[in-house]
Amino acid sequence: MPLKVPFTAPTLLIRRQAFEAAQLTRAAIDRWLTLTADEFRVEGDLIAVGPIYDEAALQELVAALEEEGLVYFDDFFELSGNWPTWLALWATAERAD
């Protein structure tokens, strides 16, 4: 099932395979962000973290993911949350058929 991406602030989308290969955990993400249950969502092969209201913490997290070997755009990326309220975006990982 696709994950709804909020327009209120950035959301970080991470490929689950890359997240697990780097041996990351929800607790590791919580070092940079104090998340509610609704701000760390997993569906199939996709992890959505956000909305993230702390820009400095988001940049620290991006740098930490890169230090762990994840590649921006190939393994994760940030959706800005900068679109009109009348537009709903839903994300899902590509399925290999």
MOPAC internal coordinates of N, CA, C and O (Angstrom, degrees):
PM7 1SCF
backbone

  N    0.0000 0     0.00 0     0.00 0    0    0    0
  C    1.4565 1     0.00 0     0.00 0    1    0    0
  C    1.5344 1   108.32 1     0.00 0    2    1    0
  O    1.2310 1   119.19 1   -46.39 1    3    2    1
  N    1.3144 1   119.15 1   133.61 1    3    2    1
  C    1.4611 1   121.58 1   179.05 1    5    3    2
  C    1.5206 1   112.07 1   -65.06 1    6    5    3
  O    1.2310 1   121.38 1   -27.67 1    7    6    5
  N    1.3302 1   114.97 1   152.33 1    7    6    5
  C    1.4542 1   122.46 1   177.55 1    9    7    6
  C    1.5203 1   109.00 1   -98.54 1   10    9    7
  O    1.2310 1   119.98 1   -47.63 1   11   10    9
  N    1.3267 1   117.65 1   132.37 1   11   10    9
  C    1.4570 1   121.02 1   177.24 1   13   11   10
  C    1.5237 1   108.34 1   -74.68 1   14   13   11
  O    1.2310 1   120.82 1   -46.39 1   15   14   13
  N    1.3214 1   116.04 1   133.61 1   15   14   13
  C    1.4592 1   122.05 1  -179.73 1   17   15   14
  C    1.5292 1   107.71 1  -104.81 1   18   17   15
  O    1.2310 1   119.92 1   -61.74 1   19   18   17
  N    1.3345 1   117.75 1   118.26 1   19   18   17
  C    1.4600 1   120.41 1  -176.96 1   21   19   18
  C    1.5306 1   112.51 1   -71.14 1   22   21   19
  O    1.2310 1   120.97 1   -29.16 1   23   22   21
  N    1.3226 1   115.76 1   150.84 1   23   22   21
  C    1.4597 1   121.80 1  -179.67 1   25   23   22
  C    1.5241 1   112.34 1   -93.48 1   26   25   23
  O    1.2310 1   120.00 1   178.76 1   27   26   25
  N    1.3170 1   117.61 1    -1.24 1   27   26   25
  C    1.4626 1   120.67 1  -172.42 1   29   27   26
  C    1.5227 1   114.46 1   -79.58 1   30   29   27
  O    1.2310 1   119.80 1   157.20 1   31   30   29
  N    1.3262 1   117.99 1   -22.80 1   31   30   29
  C    1.4708 1   122.38 1  -176.64 1   33   31   30
  C    1.5268 1   107.72 1  -167.70 1   34   33   31
  O    1.2310 1   120.07 1   -11.69 1   35   34   33
  N    1.3347 1   117.46 1   168.31 1   35   34   33
  C    1.4701 1   119.92 1  -179.22 1   37   35   34
  C    1.5294 1   113.10 1   -60.92 1   38   37   35
  O    1.2310 1   121.91 1   -30.63 1   39   38   37
  N    1.3234 1   113.95 1   149.37 1   39   38   37
  C    1.4597 1   123.04 1   172.74 1   41   39   38
  C    1.5172 1   107.60 1  -126.57 1   42   41   39
  O    1.2310 1   120.67 1   -45.19 1   43   42   41
  N    1.3216 1   116.32 1   134.81 1   43   42   41
  C    1.4574 1   121.99 1   177.57 1   45   43   42
  C    1.5221 1   108.04 1   -97.06 1   46   45   43
  O    1.2310 1   120.44 1   -55.60 1   47   46   45
  N    1.3265 1   116.77 1   124.40 1   47   46   45
  C    1.4606 1   122.18 1   178.08 1   49   47   46
  C    1.5204 1   108.03 1  -107.80 1   50   49   47
  O    1.2310 1   120.80 1   -51.17 1   51   50   49
  N    1.3331 1   116.08 1   128.83 1   51   50   49
  C    1.4640 1   122.12 1  -174.60 1   53   51   50
  C    1.5231 1   108.88 1  -128.18 1   54   53   51
  O    1.2310 1   120.70 1   -46.18 1   55   54   53
  N    1.3236 1   116.27 1   133.82 1   55   54   53
  C    1.4653 1   120.24 1   173.44 1   57   55   54
  C    1.5340 1   107.99 1   -67.19 1   58   57   55
  O    1.2310 1   120.61 1   -51.95 1   59   58   57
  N    1.2946 1   116.44 1   128.05 1   59   58   57
  C    1.4650 1   121.22 1  -177.02 1   61   59   58
  C    1.5317 1   111.78 1   -59.26 1   62   61   59
  O    1.2310 1   120.04 1   140.68 1   63   62   61
  N    1.3247 1   117.53 1   -39.32 1   63   62   61
  C    1.4601 1   121.68 1   179.93 1   65   63   62
  C    1.5352 1   110.61 1   -60.03 1   66   65   63
  O    1.2310 1   120.23 1   136.50 1   67   66   65
  N    1.3222 1   117.16 1   -43.50 1   67   66   65
  C    1.4637 1   121.09 1   179.48 1   69   67   66
  C    1.5291 1   110.92 1   -67.86 1   70   69   67
  O    1.2310 1   120.45 1   139.73 1   71   70   69
  N    1.3249 1   116.75 1   -40.27 1   71   70   69
  C    1.4668 1   122.96 1   178.38 1   73   71   70
  C    1.5283 1   109.79 1   -58.85 1   74   73   71
  O    1.2310 1   120.78 1   131.93 1   75   74   73
  N    1.3319 1   116.12 1   -48.07 1   75   74   73
  C    1.4639 1   120.43 1  -178.22 1   77   75   74
  C    1.5231 1   111.95 1   -72.37 1   78   77   75
  O    1.2310 1   119.59 1   144.04 1   79   78   77
  N    1.3309 1   118.39 1   -35.96 1   79   78   77
  C    1.4650 1   121.48 1   179.03 1   81   79   78
  C    1.5265 1   110.98 1   -63.52 1   82   81   79
  O    1.2310 1   120.57 1   147.09 1   83   82   81
  N    1.3335 1   116.52 1   -32.91 1   83   82   81
  C    1.4683 1   120.99 1   177.52 1   85   83   82
  C    1.5247 1   111.56 1   -83.36 1   86   85   83
  O    1.2310 1   120.39 1  -178.89 1   87   86   85
  N    1.3264 1   116.87 1     1.11 1   87   86   85
  C    1.4633 1   124.36 1  -179.32 1   89   87   86
  C    1.5265 1   112.18 1    56.88 1   90   89   87
  O    1.2310 1   121.31 1  -140.43 1   91   90   89
  N    1.3272 1   115.10 1    39.57 1   91   90   89
  C    1.4573 1   120.78 1   176.35 1   93   91   90
  C    1.5195 1   109.63 1   -82.34 1   94   93   91
  O    1.2310 1   120.93 1   -20.67 1   95   94   93
  N    1.3084 1   115.83 1   159.33 1   95   94   93
  C    1.4574 1   121.82 1   178.47 1   97   95   94
  C    1.5285 1   108.85 1  -137.40 1   98   97   95
  O    1.2310 1   121.57 1   -13.66 1   99   98   97
  N    1.3010 1   114.61 1   166.34 1   99   98   97
  C    1.4698 1   119.68 1   173.97 1  101   99   98
  C    1.5191 1   109.78 1   -58.08 1  102  101   99
  O    1.2310 1   120.20 1   140.94 1  103  102  101
  N    1.3222 1   117.22 1   -39.06 1  103  102  101
  C    1.4654 1   120.96 1   179.31 1  105  103  102
  C    1.5292 1   111.43 1   -61.44 1  106  105  103
  O    1.2310 1   120.45 1   144.20 1  107  106  105
  N    1.3298 1   116.75 1   -35.80 1  107  106  105
  C    1.4596 1   120.24 1   178.27 1  109  107  106
  C    1.5293 1   110.18 1   -64.74 1  110  109  107
  O    1.2310 1   120.25 1   139.35 1  111  110  109
  N    1.3087 1   117.13 1   -40.65 1  111  110  109
  C    1.4658 1   120.72 1   178.70 1  113  111  110
  C    1.5248 1   110.06 1   -67.22 1  114  113  111
  O    1.2310 1   120.44 1   143.50 1  115  114  113
  N    1.3169 1   116.76 1   -36.50 1  115  114  113
  C    1.4646 1   120.77 1   179.61 1  117  115  114
  C    1.5338 1   112.67 1   -66.87 1  118  117  115
  O    1.2310 1   119.47 1   165.70 1  119  118  117
  N    1.3239 1   118.61 1   -14.30 1  119  118  117
  C    1.4693 1   119.67 1   174.30 1  121  119  118
  C    1.5214 1   110.99 1   -63.58 1  122  121  119
  O    1.2310 1   120.63 1   147.45 1  123  122  121
  N    1.3197 1   116.41 1   -32.55 1  123  122  121
  C    1.4615 1   120.62 1  -178.97 1  125  123  122
  C    1.5104 1   112.43 1   -97.59 1  126  125  123
  O    1.2310 1   120.57 1   150.35 1  127  126  125
  N    1.2985 1   116.52 1   -29.65 1  127  126  125
  C    1.4570 1   121.33 1  -174.41 1  129  127  126
  C    1.5208 1   109.36 1  -131.37 1  130  129  127
  O    1.2310 1   120.27 1   -38.31 1  131  130  129
  N    1.2888 1   117.09 1   141.69 1  131  130  129
  C    1.4587 1   120.82 1   171.67 1  133  131  130
  C    1.5218 1   106.28 1   -94.59 1  134  133  131
  O    1.2310 1   120.86 1   -75.01 1  135  134  133
  N    1.3216 1   115.97 1   104.99 1  135  134  133
  C    1.4612 1   120.74 1  -171.18 1  137  135  134
  C    1.5210 1   112.32 1  -103.57 1  138  137  135
  O    1.2310 1   121.52 1   -32.22 1  139  138  137
  N    1.3003 1   114.70 1   147.78 1  139  138  137
  C    1.4600 1   120.21 1   169.03 1  141  139  138
  C    1.5281 1   106.89 1   -90.38 1  142  141  139
  O    1.2310 1   120.55 1    -8.41 1  143  142  141
  N    1.2968 1   116.54 1   171.59 1  143  142  141
  C    1.4693 1   120.52 1   179.22 1  145  143  142
  C    1.5272 1   111.01 1   -60.13 1  146  145  143
  O    1.2310 1   120.18 1   145.86 1  147  146  145
  N    1.3151 1   117.26 1   -34.14 1  147  146  145
  C    1.4640 1   121.50 1  -178.69 1  149  147  146
  C    1.5263 1   112.87 1   -77.68 1  150  149  147
  O    1.2310 1   119.71 1   170.36 1  151  150  149
  N    1.3262 1   118.16 1    -9.64 1  151  150  149
  C    1.4635 1   121.07 1  -177.76 1  153  151  150
  C    1.5315 1   113.00 1   -99.44 1  154  153  151
  O    1.2310 1   120.10 1  -179.23 1  155  154  153
  N    1.3062 1   117.42 1     0.77 1  155  154  153
  C    1.4720 1   122.66 1   173.06 1  157  155  154
  C    1.5163 1   106.13 1  -133.81 1  158  157  155
  O    1.2310 1   121.15 1   -78.62 1  159  158  157
  N    1.3318 1   115.41 1   101.38 1  159  158  157
  C    1.4580 1   120.26 1  -174.69 1  161  159  158
  C    1.5180 1   110.27 1  -121.85 1  162  161  159
  O    1.2310 1   121.30 1   -40.13 1  163  162  161
  N    1.3176 1   115.11 1   139.87 1  163  162  161
  C    1.4629 1   121.47 1   178.65 1  165  163  162
  C    1.5193 1   107.83 1  -124.15 1  166  165  163
  O    1.2310 1   121.51 1   -50.26 1  167  166  165
  N    1.3137 1   114.71 1   129.74 1  167  166  165
  C    1.4502 1   120.22 1   175.64 1  169  167  166
  C    1.5182 1   107.58 1  -142.51 1  170  169  167
  O    1.2310 1   120.78 1   -66.93 1  171  170  169
  N    1.3152 1   116.12 1   113.07 1  171  170  169
  C    1.4559 1   120.36 1  -179.59 1  173  171  170
  C    1.5209 1   110.62 1    60.30 1  174  173  171
  O    1.2310 1   120.53 1    57.97 1  175  174  173
  N    1.3140 1   116.60 1  -122.03 1  175  174  173
  C    1.4549 1   122.02 1  -176.56 1  177  175  174
  C    1.5235 1   113.08 1   -98.15 1  178  177  175
  O    1.2310 1   120.10 1  -159.66 1  179  178  177
  N    1.3208 1   117.41 1    20.34 1  179  178  177
  C    1.4553 1   120.92 1  -176.20 1  181  179  178
  C    1.5197 1   111.12 1  -130.18 1  182  181  179
  O    1.2310 1   121.21 1   -43.20 1  183  182  181
  N    1.3338 1   115.28 1   136.80 1  183  182  181
  C    1.4551 1   122.34 1   174.24 1  185  183  182
  C    1.5149 1   107.48 1  -115.95 1  186  185  183
  O    1.2310 1   120.11 1   -49.20 1  187  186  185
  N    1.3218 1   117.39 1   130.80 1  187  186  185
  C    1.4641 1   122.77 1   176.57 1  189  187  186
  C    1.5170 1   108.69 1  -115.45 1  190  189  187
  O    1.2310 1   120.82 1   -55.86 1  191  190  189
  N    1.3214 1   116.04 1   124.14 1  191  190  189
  C    1.4611 1   122.41 1   178.56 1  193  191  190
  C    1.5244 1   106.95 1  -116.10 1  194  193  191
  O    1.2310 1   120.99 1   -66.21 1  195  194  193
  N    1.3073 1   115.72 1   113.79 1  195  194  193
  C    1.4519 1   119.00 1   178.22 1  197  195  194
  C    1.5109 1   112.05 1   144.04 1  198  197  195
  O    1.2310 1   120.98 1    -4.37 1  199  198  197
  N    1.3122 1   115.73 1   175.63 1  199  198  197
  C    1.4434 1   127.28 1    14.10 1  201  199  198
  C    1.5355 1   111.97 1   -71.77 1  202  201  199
  O    1.2310 1   121.40 1   -31.66 1  203  202  201
  N    1.3318 1   114.93 1   148.34 1  203  202  201
  C    1.4662 1   122.07 1  -178.88 1  205  203  202
  C    1.5217 1   107.65 1  -113.29 1  206  205  203
  O    1.2310 1   120.74 1   -66.00 1  207  206  205
  N    1.3273 1   116.19 1   114.00 1  207  206  205
  C    1.4598 1   121.55 1  -175.86 1  209  207  206
  C    1.5246 1   112.72 1   -92.84 1  210  209  207
  O    1.2310 1   119.58 1   164.45 1  211  210  209
  N    1.3195 1   118.40 1   -15.55 1  211  210  209
  C    1.4678 1   122.94 1  -178.40 1  213  211  210
  C    1.5243 1   109.23 1   -97.03 1  214  213  211
  O    1.2310 1   120.26 1   -80.46 1  215  214  213
  N    1.3337 1   117.10 1    99.54 1  215  214  213
  C    1.4618 1   122.37 1  -175.43 1  217  215  214
  C    1.5254 1   112.01 1   -61.43 1  218  217  215
  O    1.2310 1   120.03 1   139.53 1  219  218  217
  N    1.3351 1   117.55 1   -40.47 1  219  218  217
  C    1.4679 1   120.55 1  -179.94 1  221  219  218
  C    1.5239 1   110.63 1   -64.58 1  222  221  219
  O    1.2310 1   120.15 1   137.69 1  223  222  221
  N    1.3249 1   117.33 1   -42.31 1  223  222  221
  C    1.4657 1   120.75 1   178.80 1  225  223  222
  C    1.5188 1   110.78 1   -65.42 1  226  225  223
  O    1.2310 1   120.30 1   142.46 1  227  226  225
  N    1.3255 1   117.03 1   -37.54 1  227  226  225
  C    1.4642 1   120.62 1   177.54 1  229  227  226
  C    1.5278 1   110.09 1   -61.78 1  230  229  227
  O    1.2310 1   119.97 1   134.61 1  231  230  229
  N    1.3246 1   117.66 1   -45.39 1  231  230  229
  C    1.4614 1   120.89 1  -179.87 1  233  231  230
  C    1.5344 1   111.45 1   -64.73 1  234  233  231
  O    1.2310 1   120.14 1   142.33 1  235  234  233
  N    1.3253 1   117.33 1   -37.67 1  235  234  233
  C    1.4721 1   120.78 1   175.69 1  237  235  234
  C    1.5183 1   110.82 1   -63.93 1  238  237  235
  O    1.2310 1   120.44 1   138.93 1  239  238  237
  N    1.3128 1   116.76 1   -41.07 1  239  238  237
  C    1.4620 1   120.95 1   179.60 1  241  239  238
  C    1.5264 1   110.76 1   -65.65 1  242  241  239
  O    1.2310 1   120.08 1   136.96 1  243  242  241
  N    1.3175 1   117.46 1   -43.04 1  243  242  241
  C    1.4630 1   120.95 1   177.89 1  245  243  242
  C    1.5275 1   109.70 1   -59.31 1  246  245  243
  O    1.2310 1   120.31 1   134.12 1  247  246  245
  N    1.3293 1   117.01 1   -45.88 1  247  246  245
  C    1.4690 1   120.84 1   178.80 1  249  247  246
  C    1.5272 1   110.90 1   -61.86 1  250  249  247
  O    1.2310 1   120.19 1   139.93 1  251  250  249
  N    1.3347 1   117.24 1   -40.07 1  251  250  249
  C    1.4619 1   120.94 1   179.71 1  253  251  250
  C    1.5290 1   111.27 1   -66.26 1  254  253  251
  O    1.2310 1   120.27 1   140.13 1  255  254  253
  N    1.3337 1   117.09 1   -39.87 1  255  254  253
  C    1.4633 1   119.92 1   177.70 1  257  255  254
  C    1.5262 1   110.22 1   -62.52 1  258  257  255
  O    1.2310 1   120.43 1   138.66 1  259  258  257
  N    1.3182 1   116.78 1   -41.34 1  259  258  257
  C    1.4611 1   120.27 1   178.07 1  261  259  258
  C    1.5259 1   111.34 1   -65.81 1  262  261  259
  O    1.2310 1   119.96 1   142.58 1  263  262  261
  N    1.3300 1   117.68 1   -37.42 1  263  262  261
  C    1.4640 1   121.23 1   176.08 1  265  263  262
  C    1.5248 1   111.25 1   -63.43 1  266  265  263
  O    1.2310 1   120.39 1   150.74 1  267  266  265
  N    1.3179 1   116.85 1   -29.26 1  267  266  265
  C    1.4711 1   121.69 1   178.45 1  269  267  266
  C    1.5290 1   111.91 1   -81.23 1  270  269  267
  O    1.2310 1   120.60 1   179.14 1  271  270  269
  N    1.3294 1   116.46 1    -0.86 1  271  270  269
  C    1.4565 1   120.37 1   176.76 1  273  271  270
  C    1.5157 1   115.35 1    99.97 1  274  273  271
  O    1.2310 1   119.61 1   179.15 1  275  274  273
  N    1.3278 1   118.34 1    -0.85 1  275  274  273
  C    1.4512 1   120.11 1   176.92 1  277  275  274
  C    1.5246 1   109.08 1   -75.48 1  278  277  275
  O    1.2310 1   120.77 1   -34.60 1  279  278  277
  N    1.3126 1   116.14 1   145.40 1  279  278  277
  C    1.4553 1   122.06 1  -176.94 1  281  279  278
  C    1.5260 1   109.25 1  -107.99 1  282  281  279
  O    1.2310 1   121.36 1   -54.95 1  283  282  281
  N    1.3590 1   115.01 1   125.05 1  283  282  281
  C    1.4539 1   119.55 1   179.10 1  285  283  282
  C    1.5273 1   109.48 1   -59.24 1  286  285  283
  O    1.2310 1   120.53 1   -44.93 1  287  286  285
  N    1.2664 1   116.59 1   135.07 1  287  286  285
  C    1.4564 1   128.61 1  -179.29 1  289  287  286
  C    1.5235 1   112.39 1    83.02 1  290  289  287
  O    1.2310 1   119.21 1   138.86 1  291  290  289
  N    1.3373 1   119.12 1   -41.14 1  291  290  289
  C    1.4697 1   120.22 1   177.59 1  293  291  290
  C    1.5316 1   111.33 1   -77.27 1  294  293  291
  O    1.2310 1   120.26 1   139.14 1  295  294  293
  N    1.3359 1   117.10 1   -40.86 1  295  294  293
  C    1.4646 1   121.74 1  -176.62 1  297  295  294
  C    1.5257 1   113.40 1  -108.72 1  298  297  295
  O    1.2310 1   120.44 1   153.19 1  299  298  297
  N    1.3205 1   116.76 1   -26.81 1  299  298  297
  C    1.4646 1   120.61 1  -179.22 1  301  299  298
  C    1.5250 1   108.82 1  -158.71 1  302  301  299
  O    1.2310 1   121.27 1   -19.89 1  303  302  301
  N    1.3242 1   115.17 1   160.11 1  303  302  301
  C    1.4617 1   119.69 1   171.35 1  305  303  302
  C    1.5148 1   109.40 1  -162.59 1  306  305  303
  O    1.2310 1   121.78 1   -12.13 1  307  306  305
  N    1.3185 1   114.20 1   167.87 1  307  306  305
  C    1.4574 1   122.10 1  -176.48 1  309  307  306
  C    1.5240 1   109.73 1  -109.05 1  310  309  307
  O    1.2310 1   121.05 1   -52.78 1  311  310  309
  N    1.3184 1   115.59 1   127.22 1  311  310  309
  C    1.4578 1   120.53 1   168.34 1  313  311  310
  C    1.5208 1   106.60 1   -92.96 1  314  313  311
  O    1.2310 1   119.96 1   -52.17 1  315  314  313
  N    1.3035 1   117.68 1   127.83 1  315  314  313
  C    1.4630 1   122.61 1  -169.29 1  317  315  314
  C    1.5172 1   114.61 1   -64.53 1  318  317  315
  O    1.2310 1   119.70 1   152.73 1  319  318  317
  N    1.3042 1   118.19 1   -27.27 1  319  318  317
  C    1.4593 1   119.68 1  -173.16 1  321  319  318
  C    1.5134 1   111.43 1    77.86 1  322  321  319
  O    1.2310 1   120.59 1  -167.12 1  323  322  321
  N    1.3174 1   116.48 1    12.88 1  323  322  321
  C    1.4549 1   121.66 1  -176.46 1  325  323  322
  C    1.5308 1   110.28 1  -105.03 1  326  325  323
  O    1.2310 1   120.94 1  -105.14 1  327  326  325
  N    1.3221 1   115.81 1    74.86 1  327  326  325
  C    1.4521 1   121.09 1   174.97 1  329  327  326
  C    1.5155 1   108.42 1  -144.78 1  330  329  327
  O    1.2310 1   119.78 1   -14.67 1  331  330  329
  N    1.3198 1   118.03 1   165.33 1  331  330  329
  C    1.4604 1   120.57 1  -174.34 1  333  331  330
  C    1.5306 1   112.60 1   -66.91 1  334  333  331
  O    1.2310 1   121.47 1   -26.43 1  335  334  333
  N    1.3015 1   114.79 1   153.57 1  335  334  333
  C    1.4679 1   121.05 1  -178.18 1  337  335  334
  C    1.5228 1   112.40 1   -65.02 1  338  337  335
  O    1.2310 1   120.01 1   158.23 1  339  338  337
  N    1.3202 1   117.59 1   -21.77 1  339  338  337
  C    1.4672 1   120.13 1  -178.95 1  341  339  338
  C    1.5212 1   112.57 1   -80.19 1  342  341  339
  O    1.2310 1   120.13 1   174.45 1  343  342  341
  N    1.3462 1   117.35 1    -5.55 1  343  342  341
  C    1.4561 1   121.13 1  -178.76 1  345  343  342
  C    1.5299 1   110.00 1  -105.34 1  346  345  343
  O    1.2310 1   120.07 1   -55.14 1  347  346  345
  N    1.3171 1   117.47 1   124.86 1  347  346  345
  C    1.4679 1   122.14 1   176.31 1  349  347  346
  C    1.5233 1   108.28 1  -106.08 1  350  349  347
  O    1.2310 1   120.72 1   -51.06 1  351  350  349
  N    1.3311 1   116.23 1   128.94 1  351  350  349
  C    1.4635 1   121.13 1   177.35 1  353  351  350
  C    1.5157 1   109.46 1  -112.93 1  354  353  351
  O    1.2310 1   121.26 1   -42.19 1  355  354  353
  N    1.3194 1   115.20 1   137.81 1  355  354  353
  C    1.4507 1   122.63 1   178.64 1  357  355  354
  C    1.5261 1   106.91 1  -126.29 1  358  357  355
  O    1.2310 1   120.17 1   -40.97 1  359  358  357
  N    1.3378 1   117.28 1   139.03 1  359  358  357
  C    1.4593 1   120.81 1  -178.17 1  361  359  358
  C    1.5197 1   110.80 1  -122.88 1  362  361  359
  O    1.2310 1   121.65 1   -35.14 1  363  362  361
  N    1.3189 1   114.45 1   144.86 1  363  362  361
  C    1.4468 1   121.74 1   174.32 1  365  363  362
  C    1.5285 1   107.89 1  -149.52 1  366  365  363
  O    1.2310 1   120.12 1   -26.30 1  367  366  365
  N    1.3044 1   117.38 1   153.70 1  367  366  365
  C    1.4512 1   120.67 1   177.08 1  369  367  366
  C    1.5220 1   109.03 1   -76.33 1  370  369  367
  O    1.2310 1   120.92 1   -31.40 1  371  370  369
  N    1.3098 1   115.84 1   148.60 1  371  370  369
  C    1.4606 1   120.85 1   177.59 1  373  371  370
  C    1.5280 1   109.51 1   -64.20 1  374  373  371
  O    1.2310 1   121.42 1   -41.79 1  375  374  373
  N    1.2882 1   114.88 1   138.21 1  375  374  373
  C    1.4690 1   119.61 1   178.33 1  377  375  374
  C    1.5069 1   109.36 1   -97.83 1  378  377  375
  O    1.2310 1   120.87 1   -47.05 1  379  378  377
  N    1.3102 1   115.94 1   132.95 1  379  378  377
  C    1.4694 1   120.84 1   176.47 1  381  379  378
  C    1.5215 1   107.79 1   -85.62 1  382  381  379
  O    1.2310 1   120.72 1   -68.26 1  383  382  381
  N    1.3009 1   116.23 1   111.74 1  383  382  381
  C    1.4724 1   120.82 1   179.64 1  385  383  382
  C    1.5022 1   111.27 1  -105.34 1  386  385  383
  O    1.2310 1   120.10 1   180.00 1  387  386  385

